[in-house]
Amino acid sequence: MVRNTMIRSEMIRSETKAAFTIVELLVVIGIIGILVGLLLPSVRSSREAARRMSCSNNAKQIGLAIHNYHSSYDQLPMQMGGTFDPASNSGGTSAPGNNRYRLSFLVALTPFLEHSRLWEEISNPLPSEDNGMDFAAGGPAPWTRQYDPWQTEMPMLRCPSDPGVGLPSHGRSNFVACIGDATHWLNVGATRWNTETQSWTDDRIEQVAASGRGVFVPRQVLRFKDILDGLANTIMVGEVATDLGDFDRRATGSLTNAWNEIHENPNLCADQIDEQRPNFWAYQSEQGPASMGRVDQRRGFRWADGAAIYTSFNTIRPPNTELCLAGGDSGIGMLSSSSRHQGGCHVLMADGAVKFMTDSIEAGNSESGSVIRNGTGSRAPNSESPYGLWGALGTRAARETINEDF
């Protein structure tokens, strides 16, 4: 009996020694918490690095598509091209229909971006199914909700770091065309539809010849041979952040500023920024400022629309600065590149290389108006960009010499 008691006591002591005390358990939990806290930033950093690499790869694919397009047609895809039928209604949705001569360069690239089926839908008439509309070849206006191709999201046009998805956008794109370092008449280019004569007119050729300094110029055919500054020294495409509905100044534009001031003052919209939240516009109501336009008129919201706010950028203000326009969502102004990455954004050079441009890139005189016809000094046609290295990289033939790393 005594022996059995002793055995049981030994077993109890053994079991007691094998257990954790509450203090020991709390210490272990604390150590695990510290380790998790140390590892989380590394995990997040690794995920963002992977997303950034994927974004860069998508930009490279777009560069390859542009080069293949040029090899096939001996020209670059046109920004603001397409069809225009004056007999059609203003929305461009009735038969035979038209797309308002406003399609982006990305539309022509679809068969070169492994979306041949989408291109077939766009390039052929699309009969009515359940929306009551017949669409002509080339599609309707790029803001037409009933036209499925314009609502299609192509993964290659997106950057995984940008979480924007779904309504109120149409198909989104994080990649846009570089239209240089100036603004004058670069909303529509030299070619416009004259409503009085009901005909096309080129009455702005001289103005656009002075200001259209980028690889892309609206409604104008350009080729690689026109890039006199060198393909490796000229930006062709840039990354932009799409709108998330939070009035971020990079992705929601101030659209209704004075046309006669937009070319003169790159900082025109600075006083509209919230002083307490400098990455956002100041709220004027629960819906935000009325000058921001409709909820579907945001950065990157229409991959098929050649209007500047949707698929263009310029090298006037450094990356990740505010969007400041005149003329509404079809207007022009300061439209820099942007991203959801930390500290900068990707750009695609004309030779196909992808570079990461930091927000701190040298950008010259931010108080200088842009190059314009009859301009003098740094604003004279064919002059070097007034916007430093950043501006020089956006021009195709200003004959700047790039002596800095970027």
N, C-alpha and C positions, 0 to 999 in steps of 0.2 A: 504493500500500500504506500509506504514512504517512497519507494523507488518510483512508482507510477506518478506520484505527486511531483517528484523531482523532474521526471521526463517532461511532464506537462509544463512545468515552470520554464524549463529550458526552451521548449517550443514557443512559448509565449514571448520570451525574451528575444528569440531568434526572429519571430514575426515582427516584433516591435522595432528591431534594428533595421529591417528591410524596408520599412515605410518612410515616406517623406513627411517632414513636419510642414505646417502651414507656412512658416517662415522660409523654409527651403523652396517650397513650391512658388511662393511669391518672387523669390530671387530668380528662379529659373524663368518665370514668365517675364520678369523685367528684362532679363538678358535677351530673351527672344524678341521682345519689343524693340530693344535698342538695335539689334541686328537687322530687324525688318526696316526700322527707320533709316538705317545706314544704306540698306540695299535698294530701297524704293527709288531714290533719285537715280541710281545707276540703271535700274530697270526702265524707268521713264526715259532716261537719256538714250538708252539702247533702242527703245521703241521709236523715239523721234528720229534717231539716226537712220533706222531702217525706213521710216516714212520719207525722210528727206532723200535717201538714195533712190527710192521708188519714184519720187517726184522728178529727180534728175534724169532717171532712165526714161520717163515719159517724155520729157523735154527732148531728149536725144532722138526718140522715135519720131517726134514731130519734125525735128531737123532733117532726119533721113527722108521723111515723106516729102518735105519741101524740095529737097535735092532731087528726089525721084520725079517729082512733078516737073521740075525745071528741065530735067533730062528728057522727059516725054514731050513737053510743049515749048521748050526754049523760052520760057518766061516764068516768073513767079506767079502763084495764085493771086487773083485780084482781091483786094479789100474793098468792099462796097460794090460788088458786081451783081450780075443776075439779069432779070428781065423787068420790063415796065410796059404795061398796057394801059394807055390813057382811057380806053373805053371801059375798063373794069372799075368796080367801085373803089372807094378810098381805102378800104381795108385790104384790097387785093385778093379777095377770096372767091369771087364769082368767076364762072367760066368766061373766057379762057384763063383768066387769072394772071397774077403777076406777083413778084416778090419785092416790088418797089425799088428795084435796082439797089438793094441794100444788104445783100448777102455778105457774110464774112469770108475771109480767106480759108477758114476751116471747112466750109462746105465743099469746096473743090478738092480738099485733101482727103475726104472720107474714103475713097477707094484705095488711097495710099496708106491709110491707117487701119487696114484690115476690116473695113466696114463696107465691102462691096454691095452687100444686100441693102444697106441703108442708102447708098448712092443710087441703086437701081430704083428705089422708091421715089427719091428726089428727082432724078433725071427723066422719069417717065410720068405721064398723066396718072393721077390717083383718083379713081372714080369714087363716088359717094358710097358709103356703107351704111352707117347709122347716124351720121352727123348732118345729112342733108346738103352736103357740098361736094362739088367736083373740083379737083385741083389740077391745074395745068402742070406740064413739065417745068421743073425748077421750083415748084412749090409756091405758096402764097407769101404774104408779108411775114417776116420772121417772128412776129408777136402773135400769130394765129394759134389759139389754143387747140382748135379742132384738128390741126395737122400733126399727126403723130411723130414724123421725123424730127420736127423742131423741138419736141418734148423729150427726145431720146438722150440719155446720158451715156457718153462714151468714156469708159474707164481711162483711156489714154489721154483724155483732155483734163483729167482731174489730178490733183495732188492729195495724197492720203492724209496730209497734215491738216487739210481743210475739211471740217466736219459738216459743212453746208450741204443740205440735200432737200429735195422735194419743193412743194409749193411755198411761196408764191412764184418761184422761179420757173422758167422753162428749162430746157437742158442747160446745165452749167458747164463753164469752162474756166480752168485756172490758168490758161495760156492765151496770150493776146499778142497782136502785131505791134511792132515798133514803128511809129510814124514820125520819129525824129525829135527835134528839140524846139519846134515852133508850133503855132496854133492857127494862124490866119487862114480861114476857109478850109481847114483840114477836117471839118465835120462832113463835108460832101465832096470836096475836091473841086476841080475845075469844071466838071460836067454836071449840069443840073437841068431839071425839067422846068421849062418856062411855062407857067400856067396861063399867061396872057396869050402867047403865040401857040400854045399846045405843041411845043416842039422842044428837042434837046438843044442846049446852047453851051458853048465853051467860053463864056465871057469872063472867066476868072483864070485864064491860063497863066497870065503874067504874075498874078498874085500867088498862085499855087506853085509856080516855078521857083519863087523866092522862098516860100515857107515849107514846101514839101521836101524835106531834107532826109527823111528816113528810108529804110529799106522798103517800106510800104507807104504808098500815097493813095488816098481814096480815089477809086474809079480811074486808076492809071496803071498801065502795064509797065512793069519794071523787070529787069534781068540782072543776073549776077554781074554782068560786065558794067552795069551802071554803078556798082559799089567801088568807087575809086579809092577809098581809104583802106581797102583791103578787107577781105572776108573775115579774117581773124581779129580785126579791130572794130568791127561793126556789129551792134546788137540787131538781131532779126526778130526775136520773140522774147517776151518777158512773162514772168509769173505774177498773178494777182490773187488776192484773197477775195472770195465771194462773200456776199452779205449774209449775216446771221440774224438780222432783225434787231440789232442792238444799237444802231446809229453810229457804228464805228466809222470814223472819218475817212478810213482807207477804202471802205467798201460801200458806203452810202455817200452819194455826191450831193453837194450843194449846187443845184442845177440852174438857178434863174438869176445869176449875176449879170451885171451890165456888159453887153457885147463890146462896147468901146473901151472897157477897162480890162477885160480878160486878157488881152494881148500885151497890156502895159505893165501889169503888176502880178507877178507869180504868188505873192503873199496876200492876194485879194480877200481870201476867205479866213484869214488867221483870226479875225475878231469874232468869228462864229463858233469857235471851238470852246468847249466847256473848260473853264479855268480850273475847276476842281477835278475834272476827269479829262486830261489833255488828249487822250486817244479817241474821244467821242465828241460829237456835235452837241452844242447846248440845246436842251429841250425847250420848245416853245409851247408844247401841249403834250398830252399823253401819247399822241400819235407821232410826235416829233415835229420838226419844222416843216411847214407847208412847201418850202422850196426844195425838199428832197424828192418830190414827185410821187408817183404811185408806188405801191409796195412791190411791183414786179419790175421797177425801173432801177435796178441795183447792179453793182459791179459783177460781171461774169454771169449774169442771169440768163443770157440768151447766146448760146454758142454760135447760132446761125446768123445773128444780127451784126452787121458791120458798123453800126453806130459806135462811136469811140468809147463810151462808157462801158460797153459790153465786151468789145474784143480789140481794143487798142490801148496803147500807153505811149507816153513821151518822156524824154529825159530832161525835163525842166527842173522839177523838184526831186530831191533824193528819194530812194526807196522808202516806202511806208509813211508817206506824207499824205495830206488830205486831198480829196477829189474836189476840184473847184471848177465849175463849168458855167458857160452862158449858153442860152438856147435850149434849155430843157434836156431831156434824155437823148435827143438827136443833135445836141450841140457839141461844143469843144471847150477845152480849157486845160488846166493842170491835171494830168492823169498819170500819176507815177505808178510804177510797179509796186507790189506788196506781197506779203505772204503770212502764213501762220507759223513760220519758222522763227527762231530766235535770232534777231540781229541783222536780217537781210532777206534776200530772195534770189531765186535762180533767174538767169537770163541765158538765152540761146544765141550764140554768135552765128554769123552768116556762114562760117566754115563748118558748122555742126557741133562745135564744142560748147559745153555747158559750164557756165561760171556762176559762182555764188557771190553776189554783190552785197556788200555790207551797207547798212544805213549811213555809215560815216564816210562813204566815198566822196572824194572832192567834187563839189558841185558848183563851183564858181560863184557868180554874183546873183544871189536870189532876189535882188531888187531890180534887176535888168529886165526890160521887156524882151520878148522873143524876136527873132529875125523876121523881118517883114519887108514887103516891096517898098522901095523908097526909104528904107531905114538907113541910118548912118552909124558910123563907129562899129561897135560890137553887134549892132542890129542890122547891118548892111547885108544884102544877099551875097551868098558865097563866102561870108566871113567865117572865122573860127567861132565855135559855139561860145556864147557868154556863160555857159553853165559848166565850165571846167571839164575835168576828165569824164564825168557822167554825161554831160552834153555831147562831148566829142564822140563817145562810144555810140551815141544814138544817131549820128549823121553818117550818111553814106559817101558824100563827096565834098566835104568841106576842107579836105586835104590837111587835116590835123595830123601831127606826128605824136604817136602814143609812146611816151618815154617812161611811163610808170607801170608798176605791177598792179593788176586788178583781179 
